[in-house]
Amino acid sequence: MTEVTLSEIGEFKNGANFSLKDYGDGYPIINNKQLYSGRYVSLSNLESLKKNVLRSPEKLFLLDGDIMFARSSVKAAGAGQVAMVWDLKNKMIFSGFIIRYRIKDHSVVDCHYMNYLLRSPKYKEEFVRIATGTAIFNLSQSVLGNVKVALPSFTEQKAISSVLGALDDKIDNNRRMNETLEEMARTIFKSWFVDFDPVHAKAAGNAPAHMNAETATLFPSSFGDNGLPAGWKASKFEDLIEFKNGYAFKSKEISKDFKTNFAIFKMGHIKVGGGFNDSYKTDYLISDASQKMKKYILETGDVLMSMTDMKDNVRLLGHTALFYEQNVNFLVNQRVGLIKAKKEITNYPYIYCLTNNKTFLNEIRKRANSGVQVNLSTDGIKTTPTIMPPLSLMAKFGSLSYPIFERIFSSLKENQRLAELRDFLLPKLMSGEIRVKDAEREVEASI
C-alpha cells in the first residue's frame, strides 16, 4: 500500500457557480442531487445553464473519469457525496469540486477504483468530520486535497473495481430494461386513450394495428359529438381515483443520519418525467410511526404525485411515481398526493400512465396557483378533466400492462439486493478483509 493525499494523485478543479435564475437553454448542469444515483451520475433529466452565464465554459466541461464532490450541503452527510461521469456524449458542467485523474499517471490510479474508495463508509465519515459550517456544511479544496488515501497496486485497484463494477453493471442494465418496459406501457396507453388509434383505424374500415380481434372489438368504430370515441365520456379525475394529501411530519421527527423501519416518501422520490427515483437520499422516522401516521403507509400500486414546483422552472409538478414494496415501510410526506384507483377501476397502470401523459399534465398544471412556488390543491387535482373509457377497456389495458410493471418491480427489488451486496463488499475489499477472489465468487452467485 502507498499512502498519498488526494491532491498528489489528481488535479482539483472548481465547478461552476450559478443560481436558479441562470437556468435555461444551454449546457446541461450536474448538481449535488445527481450524486446520489450510483457509481456513475445520472445524465437524464438534467437542468441546463444559459450559455451566456459563464465566461469560459470550455474550462468547466467534464471529461470521462472525472470524480465529482458535493462541496456544500444543508446536511453534513451531503457534503462530500461522490460520483463519477463516464461515457459522456455532450458537453456538461458540474457545480462542485472535480478531481481529474486522467491528467496524472494512469499506471498509478484507476479512476473507477477511486470512485468506489471515496464512496466507502470510511471516507464518507471523513468528509463529514472535516466539513465546516452550521446552517450550510462546506468542504474546502485545500482541506479535501489533504485527505490521505492508501493505494494498493494498480493491478489490485483494477481487480477491485471490476468486482464491484460487475454488480453496478447489472444494476445499470436492469434500469435500462425498466425504462424500455415502461415506455412500452406508456406507448400503448397513448395510442389507445390519447390518440385513439384503434378507433381511427376502425372508422377508416381497417383493422387496428398490433392488436388481436378480441381486443379490437372493445373499441368503437366512430366518434361522438363530444369528439371522443362513441360511448366514451368526458369526466373528472376524481371519478377514477381516491386522493389524500401526505402527512405533515415535523423536522424533529425525521433524520437522514440513520435508518429505521419507517422511511419518508418525498417529492425527490419522483423523477422528472415520472417514475420512482430509488437513488434519492431518504429520510427516516426517528421512532416508530404513531397510529395516526400508519394511515399513510404506502402499498404496491399507490401512485404518488408532486404537488409543488418552482414557478420559473416547472418540471416536476403533476408527475407521479408508482410505488412498489420496499425493505422498509414508506410513509407519504406533505405536498405529495397519494392516489389510489377506485375499487371499480382497480387499475394502477392506467392511473400511472394517465398522470404522466402530456395531455393530462397540461390540464392539471393549469390548475396550479402562481407565485415563487406553484402549488396544486386537492380540489385542483380532483377536478382535472379527463375521459372515462369503458371499464372493460381499462381492464384490458390493465391485463396487458400489469405483467410489464410486475417485471419492473421484480427488477427493482433485484437492484436493491445487488446494491446491498455491493455496499457490503465495498469496505471489506478496500480494507483487505475480503480477498478479490472470494468476492468474485459471491458476485457470480448473485448475478
Backbone torsions as a table, in degrees:
resi	resn	phi	psi	omega
1	MET	NA	137.6	176.4
2	THR	-114.5	124.1	-179.6
3	GLU	-93.1	125.6	179.8
4	VAL	-140.6	165.7	173.4
5	THR	-92.8	160.4	179.8
6	LEU	-60.8	-36.1	-178.2
7	SER	-71.9	-20.0	179.8
8	GLU	-78.2	-23.8	-174.3
9	ILE	-112.8	-0.3	179.5
10	GLY	-154.3	156.3	178.0
11	GLU	-90.5	124.8	177.5
12	PHE	-85.3	136.4	177.4
13	LYS	-135.4	145.2	174.2
14	ASN	-87.0	142.6	174.9
15	GLY	-84.9	-165.1	-175.4
16	ALA	-83.5	149.1	170.5
17	ASN	-107.0	131.3	-177.5
18	PHE	-161.9	172.0	177.1
19	SER	-130.2	175.4	-177.3
20	LEU	-58.3	-33.2	-178.1
21	LYS	-67.7	-14.0	-179.1
22	ASP	-87.0	-4.9	178.5
23	TYR	-69.3	145.7	178.0
24	GLY	166.9	-170.0	179.6
25	ASP	-68.2	128.4	-179.5
26	GLY	165.4	-131.4	-176.2
27	TYR	-85.1	130.2	174.0
28	PRO	-58.7	137.8	-176.6
29	ILE	-120.0	128.4	175.5
30	ILE	-95.5	129.6	177.2
31	ASN	-120.9	-175.2	-172.8
32	ASN	-59.1	-30.6	-177.2
33	LYS	-59.3	-35.6	-177.7
34	GLN	-73.4	-12.8	-176.2
35	LEU	-75.1	-10.4	179.8
36	TYR	-89.0	0.6	-168.5
37	SER	-80.2	-16.7	-179.8
38	GLY	143.4	-158.4	-176.6
39	ARG	-66.2	-38.0	175.5
40	TYR	-108.2	141.7	-179.2
41	VAL	-69.3	146.4	176.9
42	SER	-72.4	126.8	-178.1
43	LEU	-103.2	11.5	178.0
44	SER	-101.2	151.9	176.4
45	ASN	55.8	42.9	178.6
46	LEU	-85.6	150.9	169.6
47	GLU	-71.2	164.9	176.1
48	SER	-125.0	150.8	-178.8
49	LEU	-110.1	132.3	178.7
50	LYS	-55.2	138.5	-174.8
51	LYS	-66.6	-27.7	-176.8
52	ASN	-83.8	1.7	-179.6
53	VAL	-74.2	-36.1	-173.3
54	LEU	-106.0	135.1	-178.2
55	ARG	-73.9	-43.3	-178.0
56	SER	-129.4	70.0	-175.0
57	PRO	-61.5	-28.1	-178.1
58	GLU	-60.8	-24.1	178.5
59	LYS	-77.1	-12.8	-175.6
60	LEU	-107.4	-4.7	-177.8
61	PHE	-64.3	135.7	179.2
62	LEU	-75.1	154.1	175.6
63	LEU	-124.3	152.3	176.5
64	ASP	-52.3	132.7	179.3
65	GLY	94.8	-8.4	176.8
66	ASP	-64.1	134.3	175.6
67	ILE	-104.1	129.4	-174.1
68	MET	-108.1	137.9	177.9
69	PHE	-116.4	138.2	167.7
70	ALA	-76.7	117.9	-175.8
71	ARG	-87.8	-12.9	178.0
72	SER	-151.3	156.6	-179.5
73	SER	-164.9	154.4	175.0
74	VAL	-76.4	-13.6	174.8
75	LYS	-115.6	140.0	-179.6
76	ALA	-57.8	-38.4	-178.1
77	ALA	-69.0	-17.1	-179.9
78	GLY	-78.1	-33.1	178.1
79	ALA	-69.8	127.8	-178.0
80	GLY	93.6	5.8	170.6
81	GLN	-59.7	141.0	-171.2
82	VAL	-128.2	142.2	168.9
83	ALA	-156.7	167.2	-177.1
84	MET	-123.6	152.0	172.3
85	VAL	-102.0	144.0	-179.0
86	TRP	-152.5	147.7	178.8
87	ASP	58.9	45.1	178.4
88	LEU	-69.7	134.4	178.1
89	LYS	-117.7	-9.6	-179.9
90	ASN	-131.8	162.7	175.9
91	LYS	-75.3	123.9	-177.4
92	MET	-134.3	157.6	-175.5
93	ILE	-130.0	145.5	177.3
94	PHE	-115.7	155.2	-174.6
95	SER	-100.3	-5.5	-177.6
96	GLY	-111.4	-142.9	176.1
97	PHE	-90.2	151.6	176.5
98	ILE	-127.9	136.2	168.6
99	ILE	-112.0	125.1	-175.8
100	ARG	-113.3	107.3	-178.6
101	TYR	-85.7	-20.7	-177.4
102	ARG	-64.5	-18.5	178.7
103	ILE	-72.6	-27.1	-175.0
104	LYS	-93.5	-172.6	-177.3
105	ASP	-72.5	115.3	-177.4
106	HIS	-66.0	-20.5	-179.6
107	SER	-77.3	-3.5	-179.5
108	VAL	-102.7	-43.5	-172.5
109	VAL	-128.1	130.3	171.1
110	ASP	-97.9	118.4	-174.0
111	CYS	-62.6	-31.1	178.4
112	HIS	-66.2	-41.9	177.3
113	TYR	-62.5	-44.3	-179.2
114	MET	-62.4	-36.2	177.5
115	ASN	-61.2	-46.0	178.4
116	TYR	-66.4	-43.1	-178.5
117	LEU	-57.8	-47.1	-175.6
118	LEU	-75.3	-12.5	174.3
119	ARG	-92.9	-4.1	-177.3
120	SER	-71.9	156.0	-178.3
121	PRO	-53.2	-37.2	-178.3
122	LYS	-57.6	-45.2	-175.7
123	TYR	-84.1	-26.9	171.9
124	LYS	-59.8	-43.7	178.3
125	GLU	-65.6	-38.1	178.9
126	GLU	-63.8	-41.9	-179.2
127	PHE	-66.3	-37.4	176.3
128	VAL	-64.1	-41.0	-177.1
129	ARG	-63.9	-39.1	-174.3
130	ILE	-92.9	-5.6	177.5
131	ALA	-69.1	141.0	-179.2
132	THR	-114.9	157.7	177.5
133	GLY	117.3	171.4	179.5
134	THR	-120.9	-68.3	177.8
135	ALA	-69.2	-41.0	176.7
136	ILE	-122.1	129.1	179.0
137	PHE	-95.7	134.1	-173.9
138	ASN	-128.3	149.5	170.7
139	LEU	-116.1	125.1	177.4
140	SER	-88.0	153.1	-179.0
141	GLN	-63.0	-39.8	-177.7
142	SER	-66.6	-42.2	179.8
143	VAL	-67.8	-43.7	180.0
144	LEU	-63.2	-39.3	-179.7
145	GLY	-64.2	-23.9	-179.0
146	ASN	-87.2	-2.4	178.2
147	VAL	-64.8	130.9	-177.5
148	LYS	-93.3	142.1	175.5
149	VAL	-132.3	146.4	177.0
150	ALA	-102.2	118.9	-176.0
151	LEU	-103.1	125.7	169.8
152	PRO	-74.8	-174.6	178.6
153	SER	-62.8	157.6	179.2
154	PHE	-58.7	-38.2	178.4
155	THR	-62.5	-41.5	178.7
156	GLU	-67.5	-39.8	176.8
157	GLN	-57.5	-47.4	-178.8
158	LYS	-62.8	-38.9	-179.0
159	ALA	-65.8	-43.1	-179.8
160	ILE	-66.4	-45.7	-179.4
161	SER	-66.5	-28.3	177.8
162	SER	-68.7	-41.9	178.6
163	VAL	-62.9	-51.4	-179.8
164	LEU	-67.1	-34.6	-180.0
165	GLY	-65.5	-30.3	178.2
166	ALA	-62.3	-39.0	177.0
167	LEU	-67.9	-45.2	-179.9
168	ASP	-67.0	-32.7	176.3
169	ASP	-61.3	-43.6	179.2
170	LYS	-64.7	-41.3	177.6
171	ILE	-61.2	-45.1	179.6
172	ASP	-64.0	-40.8	178.6
173	ASN	-63.1	-41.4	177.7
174	ASN	-62.1	-40.6	179.8
175	ARG	-63.2	-43.4	179.1
176	ARG	-65.1	-39.9	177.2
177	MET	-62.1	-42.4	179.8
178	ASN	-62.5	-39.5	177.8
179	GLU	-61.7	-41.0	179.1
180	THR	-66.2	-43.7	179.9
181	LEU	-63.0	-44.8	-179.9
182	GLU	-64.4	-38.2	178.4
183	GLU	-62.6	-33.0	176.0
184	MET	-61.0	-47.8	-179.6
185	ALA	-63.8	-42.7	-179.3
186	ARG	-66.2	-35.9	179.7
187	THR	-65.2	-42.9	177.3
188	ILE	-62.4	-44.9	179.6
189	PHE	-57.9	-48.2	-178.4
190	LYS	-62.6	-41.5	-179.8
191	SER	-63.4	-43.1	-175.5
192	TRP	-79.7	-46.2	-166.2
193	PHE	-110.1	-3.0	177.4
194	VAL	-119.9	-52.1	179.8
195	ASP	-87.2	-16.3	179.6
196	PHE	55.7	39.7	-177.0
197	ASP	-56.5	-44.3	-179.8
198	PRO	-63.3	-35.3	180.0
199	VAL	-68.7	-44.0	177.5
200	HIS	-59.5	-41.7	-179.4
201	ALA	-63.6	-46.4	-178.4
202	LYS	-67.5	-36.3	178.2
203	ALA	-64.0	-28.5	178.7
204	ALA	-89.4	4.1	178.0
205	GLY	83.9	16.5	-178.4
206	ASN	-111.1	158.0	174.4
207	ALA	-80.0	135.2	177.7
208	PRO	-57.8	138.6	-178.4
209	ALA	-72.5	148.9	173.8
210	HIS	55.5	42.9	-175.9
211	MET	-151.2	136.4	177.8
212	ASN	-78.7	166.2	-174.2
213	ALA	-63.2	-36.8	-179.4
214	GLU	-62.0	-44.9	178.8
215	THR	-67.4	-38.3	-178.3
216	ALA	-60.8	-31.2	-179.6
217	THR	-67.2	-17.2	-179.9
218	LEU	-76.6	-14.3	-179.3
219	PHE	-100.0	139.2	174.4
220	PRO	-72.4	169.7	-179.4
221	SER	-111.3	17.2	179.0
222	SER	-155.3	171.9	179.2
223	PHE	-113.1	149.1	178.2
224	GLY	-87.2	179.5	-179.6
225	ASP	-64.7	-22.0	179.5
226	ASN	-82.1	2.8	179.3
227	GLY	83.4	-4.0	178.8
228	LEU	-95.0	161.5	173.7
229	PRO	-52.4	142.2	-176.6
230	ALA	-53.2	127.5	179.3
231	GLY	93.0	-12.9	177.0
232	TRP	-84.9	149.9	-175.4
233	LYS	-117.3	146.5	167.0
234	ALA	-72.0	140.8	-172.6
235	SER	-147.6	-177.7	173.5
236	LYS	-117.2	153.9	-177.3
237	PHE	-57.3	-34.4	-177.1
238	GLU	-65.8	-17.3	177.3
239	ASP	-74.1	-14.9	-177.5
240	LEU	-105.4	-22.6	-167.1
241	ILE	-135.3	165.0	165.7
242	GLU	-108.0	137.0	-173.9
243	PHE	-127.0	142.0	176.4
244	LYS	-146.5	137.7	173.5
245	ASN	-73.1	152.1	177.7
246	GLY	-69.9	170.7	-177.0
247	TYR	-83.2	141.1	-179.7
248	ALA	-88.3	88.6	178.4
249	PHE	-73.9	145.6	174.5
250	LYS	-86.3	147.4	-176.6
251	SER	-59.0	-33.5	-178.1
252	LYS	-72.8	-10.4	-178.6
253	GLU	-89.6	-11.1	-172.5
254	ILE	-127.9	158.5	-179.0
255	SER	-153.1	148.9	172.3
256	LYS	-95.4	-10.5	-167.7
257	ASP	-81.8	-20.4	177.0
258	PHE	-151.3	153.2	-175.7
259	LYS	-92.2	142.6	170.5
260	THR	-127.2	-169.8	-179.0
261	ASN	-87.0	4.1	-180.0
262	PHE	-130.0	112.2	-179.6
263	ALA	-103.6	160.9	-177.3
264	ILE	-110.3	123.5	176.2
265	PHE	-87.0	116.7	-178.9
266	LYS	-115.7	174.9	179.9
267	MET	-59.5	-29.0	178.6
268	GLY	-63.5	-17.1	176.3
269	HIS	-79.4	-4.6	179.0
270	ILE	-103.0	127.8	179.0
271	LYS	-79.8	148.4	167.9
272	VAL	-63.9	127.9	-174.7
273	GLY	96.8	-11.5	179.3
274	GLY	99.9	147.8	178.4
275	GLY	120.9	162.1	-177.7
276	PHE	-86.4	121.5	177.5
277	ASN	-90.4	89.4	-175.7
278	ASP	-76.6	-4.9	178.4
279	SER	-94.7	-2.1	-179.8
280	TYR	-68.3	138.4	-179.8
281	LYS	-69.3	118.6	-170.5
282	THR	-93.2	140.4	170.4
283	ASP	-89.1	156.1	179.0
284	TYR	-131.5	149.5	171.6
285	LEU	-66.1	139.0	179.9
286	ILE	-70.3	-33.7	-179.5
287	SER	-126.4	-176.9	177.6
288	ASP	-64.1	152.6	178.4
289	ALA	-69.3	139.4	175.3
290	SER	-72.5	168.6	179.3
291	GLN	-60.2	-37.8	179.2
292	LYS	-66.3	-40.5	179.7
293	MET	-65.5	-33.7	-173.9
294	LYS	-63.2	-16.9	176.2
295	LYS	-69.2	-12.6	-177.0
296	TYR	-106.8	12.3	176.6
297	ILE	-71.0	134.5	-174.4
298	LEU	-86.9	152.9	178.1
299	GLU	-125.2	157.4	176.5
300	THR	-56.2	131.2	-179.2
301	GLY	97.9	-9.3	174.9
302	ASP	-67.8	140.5	178.7
303	VAL	-107.4	126.6	-175.8
304	LEU	-113.3	127.9	-174.7
305	MET	-114.1	135.7	173.7
306	SER	-75.4	126.9	-175.6
307	MET	-108.2	1.6	-176.3
308	THR	-140.4	147.9	176.0
309	ASP	-159.8	172.6	177.8
310	MET	-89.2	135.5	-175.2
311	LYS	-57.3	-41.9	-175.4
312	ASP	-82.4	-0.8	-176.7
313	ASN	-153.2	59.9	-176.0
314	VAL	-76.8	107.8	-179.9
315	ARG	-131.9	-28.7	-174.4
316	LEU	-101.3	-24.3	-172.6
317	LEU	-53.5	126.5	176.3
318	GLY	87.6	-18.6	178.3
319	HIS	-68.8	156.5	-176.5
320	THR	-129.8	158.3	171.3
321	ALA	-118.4	151.3	178.2
322	LEU	-105.3	120.6	-174.7
323	PHE	-84.8	144.9	173.9
324	TYR	-134.4	160.3	-175.4
325	GLU	-56.3	132.7	-179.2
326	GLN	-114.1	175.6	177.4
327	ASN	-73.4	-17.5	177.2
328	VAL	-128.9	166.5	174.8
329	ASN	-76.7	136.6	174.7
330	PHE	-110.1	135.0	174.9
331	LEU	-114.7	141.0	-174.3
332	VAL	-84.7	133.2	-177.8
333	ASN	-87.0	163.1	176.9
334	GLN	-61.4	155.5	-176.3
335	ARG	69.0	10.8	167.6
336	VAL	-119.8	125.2	-179.4
337	GLY	-88.0	132.6	177.3
338	LEU	-96.6	117.8	-174.4
339	ILE	-119.0	128.4	174.8
340	LYS	-124.3	138.1	175.8
341	ALA	-65.9	141.2	176.6
342	LYS	-61.3	154.7	-174.1
343	LYS	-56.1	-37.9	-179.0
344	GLU	-73.4	-17.9	177.8
345	ILE	-87.6	-50.1	179.1
346	THR	39.4	52.4	-171.2
347	ASN	-147.1	80.0	-178.8
348	TYR	-66.1	-32.2	177.4
349	PRO	-60.2	-37.4	179.2
350	TYR	-64.3	-47.7	-178.2
351	ILE	-64.0	-42.0	-178.9
352	TYR	-64.4	-47.1	-179.9
353	CYS	-67.1	-36.9	177.8
354	LEU	-60.4	-48.1	-173.0
355	THR	-69.8	-20.8	178.9
356	ASN	-102.3	8.6	175.5
357	ASN	-84.3	142.4	-174.2
358	LYS	-59.5	-37.4	-179.0
359	THR	-60.3	-47.3	178.9
360	PHE	-67.2	-42.6	-179.7
361	LEU	-60.2	-41.4	178.7
362	ASN	-61.5	-39.8	180.0
363	GLU	-68.5	-44.8	-175.4
364	ILE	-70.4	-32.8	-179.7
365	ARG	-71.6	-22.4	174.5
366	LYS	-63.6	-22.1	-175.2
367	ARG	-95.2	3.1	178.2
368	ALA	-80.0	145.2	176.1
369	ASN	-74.3	170.5	-179.9
370	SER	-114.5	150.1	-179.2
371	GLY	164.4	-167.6	175.8
372	VAL	-59.8	-39.8	170.4
373	GLN	-108.4	146.4	172.2
374	VAL	-106.2	137.8	-175.1
375	ASN	-131.8	144.6	173.0
376	LEU	-99.1	133.0	175.8
377	SER	-90.6	161.5	176.4
378	THR	-57.8	-45.1	-179.5
379	ASP	-64.4	-40.7	179.3
380	GLY	-61.1	-39.4	178.9
381	ILE	-68.0	-47.6	-174.5
382	LYS	-67.4	-29.9	-177.0
383	THR	-95.0	6.7	176.8
384	THR	-60.6	128.1	-178.1
385	PRO	-69.4	141.5	175.3
386	THR	-150.4	-164.0	179.7
387	ILE	-122.1	161.2	177.7
388	MET	-122.5	93.9	173.9
389	PRO	-70.9	168.9	174.7
390	PRO	-58.9	144.2	-179.6
391	LEU	-59.7	-33.9	-179.5
392	SER	-63.4	-34.5	-179.2
393	LEU	-75.7	-39.5	175.4
394	MET	-63.6	-38.0	178.3
395	ALA	-65.4	-36.5	178.2
396	LYS	-65.6	-41.8	176.1
397	PHE	-60.5	-40.3	178.4
398	GLY	-61.7	-42.2	-178.2
399	SER	-65.2	-29.6	177.7
400	LEU	-81.0	-36.5	-172.3
401	SER	-93.3	-23.3	177.8
402	TYR	-55.4	-48.5	179.6
403	PRO	-60.1	-33.7	178.1
404	ILE	-62.1	-48.9	-177.1
405	PHE	-73.4	-30.9	175.2
406	GLU	-63.8	-38.7	177.4
407	ARG	-66.6	-39.3	176.5
408	ILE	-62.2	-46.3	179.7
409	PHE	-59.9	-42.7	179.8
410	SER	-61.4	-41.2	179.3
411	SER	-66.8	-39.6	178.8
412	LEU	-64.6	-38.0	177.6
413	LYS	-67.0	-38.0	175.9
414	GLU	-62.1	-40.0	178.2
415	ASN	-62.0	-38.2	176.7
416	GLN	-59.9	-44.5	-179.2
417	ARG	-64.7	-44.3	-179.4
418	LEU	-65.8	-38.8	178.8
419	ALA	-65.7	-37.0	177.8
420	GLU	-65.4	-40.0	177.7
421	LEU	-66.0	-43.1	177.8
422	ARG	-58.9	-46.2	-177.9
423	ASP	-69.3	-25.3	175.5
424	PHE	-74.4	-43.0	-176.3
425	LEU	-75.0	-33.1	-171.6
426	LEU	-52.5	-57.6	-177.4
427	PRO	-67.5	-29.9	-178.5
428	LYS	-73.0	-35.0	174.6
429	LEU	-69.1	-40.2	-178.7
430	MET	-65.1	-34.8	-177.8
431	SER	-88.4	-10.2	-177.5
432	GLY	85.7	4.9	-180.0
433	GLU	-65.2	-33.6	176.1
434	ILE	-117.9	134.4	177.7
435	ARG	-79.0	153.6	-177.3
436	VAL	-58.8	-43.4	-178.4
437	LYS	-60.8	-40.5	178.6
438	ASP	-65.9	-41.1	178.8
439	ALA	-65.5	-38.3	178.6
440	GLU	-59.3	-41.1	179.7
441	ARG	-64.8	-39.7	177.4
442	GLU	-63.8	-41.4	-179.0
443	VAL	-67.1	-44.7	179.4
444	GLU	-60.4	-36.8	179.1
445	ALA	-70.9	-22.4	-174.8
446	SER	-92.4	-25.0	-176.6
447	ILE	-117.1	NA	NA
